[in-house]
Amino acid sequence: MQNVLFLGSKGLGLKAVKEMYAIAPESLRGVITIDDSSDTRSAYSGFRDFERETRLDLHIAKNGKSAEAIIAEHKPDLCIVVGWYWLISEATLSSVRQGFVGIHNSLLPKLRGGSPLVWSIILEHKEVGCSLFSFTPGLDDGPIWAQGSVPLDDDDYVSDALAKVEQKAIDLFRHNYPLILAGTLSPMEQDHSLATFCAQRMPSDGSIRWDQSARAIYNFIRAQSHPYPGAYTFLKSDKLSIWRARLCPYPYFGTPGQIARISEDGVCVVCGDNMAIIIEEVEDNASKRGKAQDFIKSVTGRLSHSAVDDWTYYDHAARNPSSPASSAVKNASQRTL
């Protein structure tokens, strides 16, 4: 009988630990999670319910150091990690006899690092996947136990991709976890020469650049919609998060960010390739959410990547001929000519 400890959070983590308990309840000796109840993706209450139902020890780690202290106390033979956000030290990794096994939402060695599904949509990949792999001191570069993939459709939002990948991950875990416990499955080393990496994304990375192509902007919006913070733009000084949009099927000539048309089915905005997207659902600074046409009501406006956009800058230059802005505009015009 093995002594297995689970570390994780969020919905996928909760599903994984429930599978562990269903497959081998006698091996699961404890659960470590975090209190992330302020996160819209939190499954913290579900972990509390699981504790009451199973009477397993549930530990709420305050930080990475406290989590490692709990691991040292339990002395597990194996740790399963799903939905964990703190680094695990090399000393702790080496202290567990059969190591740490987790799930990464990509087909490793591709897309190691943060937010692989977001990057998959931004990069317009045709499939996404998940890998059951062993942790090492490196970044997602440990041996792989199993992998699975699912198709990524052109109109899938990140929530759709998450649902597909999480179902595949649970199916993969359900099949392979008993084999890992039994010692009848061996992992394979990654081909490190094929590795690609994803940088961590911050909410500020969601600012839309309207000089990009309509397809690139559409992908950008889909990739960061719920449950993530959202792609956003500015109408004058008002920030608008864009949750739903679609591609306009015909060319639209204008200036990138220009509001070209407002109708009952959305707001048409010109992009950098003489095509457009139709914004359908937005949310303002006051967390009011609704149809785009209820927030954007004039075609004289312009959307921008910042609160002080190019249009404001040029308008200020026109009204104040002696300002530094006016001189900069004149110099830019001369260079263009």
N, C-alpha and C positions, 0 to 999 in steps of 0.2 A: 504494500500500500504506500503510495507516494503522498508527500506532504506538499500540496500545491497552494500557492497564494495568488490571488487576483489583484491587479492594480488597474483602475480605469474609471471612466465616467461616461456621460452622454448615453444616448439611446443604444448605440451599437455596443458599448461596454456592458450595459445592462442585459442586452440579449445574449452576449457572449457568456457572462457569468451564469445566467440561467441555463444555458446549454451545458456548461461545465457541471452544474449541480444535477441536471437531469441525467447526464452520461455517467458520472462517477461521484456521487455525493460524498462518499467516504474519503475521497482524496482532497476535496476542497476544504481547506482548514481555516480560511479567512479571506476577507475582502478589504482592500484599501481604496477609498475614493476621496473626493474633495467636495466641499460645499460650494457648488457653483450655481446655487439657486437663482442668482441674479442674471444668469445667462439664459437667453430664450431657448437654447438647445438643451438645457439641463434635464437630467433624469434623476436628480438627487432624491426626490420623494419616492421614486421607484426603487432606489437602492435601500431606502429606509423600510419600505414595505417588504422587500426581499429579506431584509434582516429579521423582521418580525415573523415572516412565514417560515424561515429555515432555522432560525436561532443561531445562525452563523455569526462569528465575530466580525463586526463592521467597524473599521477604523477610519476616522476622518482626518486625513493628513492636512496640516496647516501649510506645509511647504515640502520641498524635496528632501531636506535634511530629516524632518520628522518621519517622512515615509520610509527613508532608509533605516531609521532606528526601529521602526515596526518590522521591517523585513529581517533585520538582524535578530530581533526577539523571536520571530517565528521559525527561523532557520529552515526555510523551505527547500525542497529538492528541485522545484520548478516554479517559475513565475510566469503567468499569462498577463499580457499588458494590452489593453484596448482602450483608447481614449485617454491617454496620459500626456501631460503637458510639461512635466519637469524632467530635466536631464537626470539620468541615473549614473552615478559615479562608476569609474572603472573598478574600484575596490568592491563595490556592491555587486556589480555584474559578475565578477570573478568569484564571489562568495557563494553563489547558488550553483549547486552541483550540475544541474541540467540547464542552467541558464535562464534567460528571459526570452519568451516567444511572443511576438505581437503581430498586429495587422497594419499594413501600410496600404493606402488607397492608390496604388499604382502598380504597374507591371515592372517591378524592379529588375534590372538596375535603372530603368527609366524613371525620371521624375522623383529622385530622392529629395527629401527636404519637406518644406511646408506647402500646404494648400495644393496638393497635386491635382485634385479634381477641378479647382478653379483654373489652374494653368492649362489643363486639358481642354477646357471649353474655350478659353482665350486663344489657344493655339489651334483650335478647330480639329482636334483629333477625332477619329472615327470610332474609336473604342476606348473604354476605360477599364480598369481592373483593380485587383487587390492581390497582395502577397502576404502569406504567412511566413514570417522569417524570424531568425534569431538576432537578438541585439548584440552589438559589439561596441567598442568605444567610438568607432567611426559613425558617419551619418548614413543610416539605413543601408549599410553595406554588408550585413551579416548573411549567412547561408539561408537559402530559401527552402521551406518545407513543402509549400504548395502555392499555386497561383490560379486565378480565374479571371476571365474577361467578359464584358458585356458591351453591346453596341451603344454608341453615343449618337443620338439622332440630331439632325440640324436644328430642331426647335426645342431640344431638351434644355431646361433650366438646371441650375446646380442642384436644386432640391430633387429633380427627377434623377440626375446622375447619382446623387447620394443614395436614394432609395434603391436603385438598381445595384449599385456596388455593395451596399450594406447587406442586401439579400444574398448576393453572391458570396460575400465574406462569411456570413453565418452558415451557408450551405457548406462552404469549404472547411470552416472550423468544425462543424458537426461531424464531417467525415474524417478529418485528420486528427482531431484531438485524441480520440481513443488509441490511434496508432502511435502517437507520440508518447502517451502514457505507457503503452505496452512495449515500447522500444522497438517496434517493427518498421519504423519509418526513418529514413536518413535524409538530412537536408543536403542540398547541392550548393556549392559555392557560386556566387554571382560572377558574371563576366564583367569585370570592372572597366574594361576598355569601352563598353557600351553605355557607361553611366552618363546620365544627364541630371541636372540639379535645379531645384526650385528655391528661390529666395523667399523668406517669410514675407507675407503681405500685411500691411497695416491699413486701417480704415482710410487713411489719407491717400492710399494708392488707388482709390476708387474714382478719382476725378476724371471725367470724360473729356477727351481732346476731340473736338468736333472737326478738326482738319484730317482725321483718319477716315478710312472708308466706312461706308454704311455697314458692311458685313462685320468689320472689325469692332465697330461700336456696338452692334447688336450682340456679338459674342461677349463683349466686355460686360454688357448689362446682364445677360443670362448667367454669366459666370459668378456674379457677385450678388445676385438676388437672395431672398430669404433661403436659408437661415443666416446668411452672411450680412455684413453691414450695408451692402448696396452700392452700386455705381451712382454717382451724383453729378449734378451740374448746378450752375448758378443763373438765376434770372435777376439781374442787377445784384443786389446784396443778399437775395433770398436763396438759400440752399434747397434744392429739390432732389431727393433720392428717387431713382427710377427703378420700379419693381417689375414692370412688364412693358414690352415693346414688340414691334414686329417690323420687318423690312417693307419698305414701300416698293411696289413691283415695277415702277417705271422711273426713268431719269428725272431729276429735279435740279434745275440750275439756280444757283444762288450762292450766298456767302456761308461757309461752314458755321453752324450754330444759328442760322437764321430760321425764325419761325415762319414757315411758308404757308401753312394752312391749318385752320382749326375747324373740326367737324365733330359730329356726334360719336364717331368711332376713334377719336384721338387727336393728337397734335403732331403734325408733320414737320420735321426738322431736317434742314439740308446738312449733308455731310461733305467730307472733303473730296469725294470722287464723283461729284455731280449726281449722287444718288441720295436717298433719304431714309430715315426711319420714322415710324409712327409711334409716339409715346402713348401708352394706354393707361398706366397706373403710376402715381407718384405719391410721395410723402413729404410734407414740409417740415420746417424747423420745429413746429409745435406738435409734431408727431400726428398731424392730421393726414389721413390717407384717403385717396379717392381717384376719380377719373382725372386724367391730365388736363382735360379741357375745363375743369372746374378750378384749376390753379393757374393755367396759362390762358389768358383771355384776349391777348392782342397780338397781331402779326407784326407789330412794330418793334417787338422785343427781340432780344438776342440772348441765346444761351452761351455760357462761357465756362471755362475750366476753373475760374477763380472769381471771387467776389468783386474784384476790381478788374474788369475785362478790357479787352482791346477797344471795344466800342466806347466805353467810358473814357478811356485814355484819349482816343481820337476826338471825341466830342469836347473834352476839356481843352485840347490843343486848338480846336477851331474857335472856341469861345474866348481863349486867352492867348492871343498871338505872341505875347512877349514871354510866355512860360517856357521852361525847359522842355516840356512835352512837345510844344509847337516846333521848337528847333529840331528835336529828334525826329518828328514826323517829316519835316522838310528834308532832312538829311537822308532819311530812308527813301523818300520819293526820288531824290536825286540819284541814289545808288541804283534804284530800280530802273530808272530811265537809262 
